[in-house]
Amino acid sequence: MAQFDVYANPSKQTRNAYPFILDMQHSLIEDITTRIVVPLGDAKKFRNEELKGLTPKIKFEGKNLLVLIPQIASMPKNSLKNPVGTLLHLRDELIAALDLAITGI
């Protein structure tokens, strides 16, 4: 598992709204059974959640998505299987959004 890997949402109940899950946890913290994650939400379903700097809008696998930093959570790492891609190229933007959520700057 690597930081900024993207996984298909394992939950059939929420997959329509949140098609992907983004692993935000650094690989140095590998020994615990959970991962810190952020859902990637279908931008059409979360128009009111789009906030500059806090919920970056991205395109992934042909879909317009929002990185829903305010919905940060943890998941059992064994539920995240086979990454379908990475957002490592957006590292600075993702860290800035997380920083905004935590520090306000």
C-alpha positions as CSV (number, residue, x, y, z in Angstrom):
1,M,0.0,0.0,0.0
2,A,1.3,3.4,-0.9
3,Q,0.2,6.9,0.0
4,F,-2.1,8.4,-2.6
5,D,-3.0,5.1,-4.1
6,V,-6.6,5.0,-5.4
7,Y,-8.9,2.0,-4.8
8,A,-12.4,1.1,-6.0
9,N,-14.8,1.7,-3.2
10,P,-15.4,-1.8,-1.7
11,S,-18.9,-0.7,-0.4
12,K,-21.7,-1.5,-2.9
13,Q,-24.0,0.7,-0.8
14,T,-21.9,3.9,-1.3
15,R,-20.0,3.2,-4.6
16,N,-22.4,5.2,-6.8
17,A,-21.7,8.4,-4.9
18,Y,-18.2,7.6,-3.9
19,P,-16.7,5.4,-6.7
20,F,-13.1,5.5,-5.3
21,I,-11.2,5.7,-2.0
22,L,-7.9,7.6,-1.7
23,D,-5.3,6.3,0.7
24,M,-3.8,9.3,2.5
25,Q,-1.7,7.4,5.1
26,H,2.1,7.5,4.8
27,S,3.7,4.1,4.3
28,L,5.8,4.6,7.4
29,I,2.7,3.8,9.4
30,E,2.3,0.3,8.0
31,D,1.9,-1.8,11.1
32,I,-1.6,-0.8,12.1
33,T,-4.6,-2.6,10.7
34,T,-6.3,0.6,9.4
35,R,-5.6,3.2,6.7
36,I,-6.4,6.9,6.8
37,V,-8.6,7.5,3.7
38,V,-10.6,10.1,1.9
39,P,-13.5,9.3,-0.5
40,L,-13.5,10.6,-4.0
41,G,-17.0,11.7,-4.7
42,D,-18.9,12.1,-8.0
43,A,-18.7,15.8,-8.6
44,K,-22.3,15.9,-9.8
45,K,-23.6,14.5,-6.5
46,F,-21.5,16.8,-4.4
47,R,-21.8,20.2,-6.0
48,N,-22.4,21.9,-2.6
49,E,-19.2,20.3,-1.3
50,E,-16.9,22.0,-3.8
51,L,-14.8,24.4,-1.9
52,K,-11.6,25.9,-3.4
53,G,-8.5,24.5,-1.7
54,L,-10.4,22.1,0.5
55,T,-12.1,19.7,-2.0
56,P,-9.9,19.6,-5.0
57,K,-11.7,18.7,-8.3
58,I,-9.9,16.0,-10.3
59,K,-10.5,13.8,-13.3
60,F,-9.8,10.1,-12.7
61,E,-10.8,7.3,-15.0
62,G,-12.8,9.7,-17.1
63,K,-14.9,10.8,-14.1
64,N,-15.1,14.3,-12.6
65,L,-14.6,13.8,-8.9
66,L,-14.1,15.8,-5.7
67,V,-11.4,14.8,-3.2
68,L,-13.6,15.1,-0.1
69,I,-11.0,16.0,2.5
70,P,-13.7,16.9,5.1
71,Q,-14.9,13.3,5.0
72,I,-11.5,11.9,6.1
73,A,-11.9,8.5,7.9
74,S,-10.2,5.2,8.5
75,M,-10.8,1.8,6.9
76,P,-9.5,-1.6,7.6
77,K,-6.6,-2.0,5.2
78,N,-7.7,-5.5,4.2
79,S,-10.8,-4.0,2.6
80,L,-8.6,-2.0,0.2
81,K,-7.4,-4.4,-2.5
82,N,-5.6,-3.8,-5.8
83,P,-5.1,-0.1,-6.4
84,V,-6.5,1.2,-9.6
85,G,-4.3,4.2,-9.9
86,T,-2.5,6.9,-8.0
87,L,-2.8,10.6,-7.3
88,L,0.8,11.0,-6.3
89,H,1.2,13.7,-9.0
90,L,-1.3,15.8,-6.9
91,R,0.6,15.3,-3.7
92,D,1.1,19.0,-3.0
93,E,-2.5,19.9,-3.7
94,L,-3.8,17.0,-1.5
95,I,-1.5,17.9,1.4
96,A,-2.5,21.6,1.1
97,A,-6.2,20.6,1.3
98,L,-5.6,18.5,4.4
99,D,-3.5,21.3,5.9
100,L,-6.4,23.7,5.2
101,A,-8.8,21.4,7.0
102,I,-6.6,21.1,10.0
103,T,-4.9,24.4,10.4
104,G,-7.2,26.7,8.4
105,I,-4.3,28.0,6.3
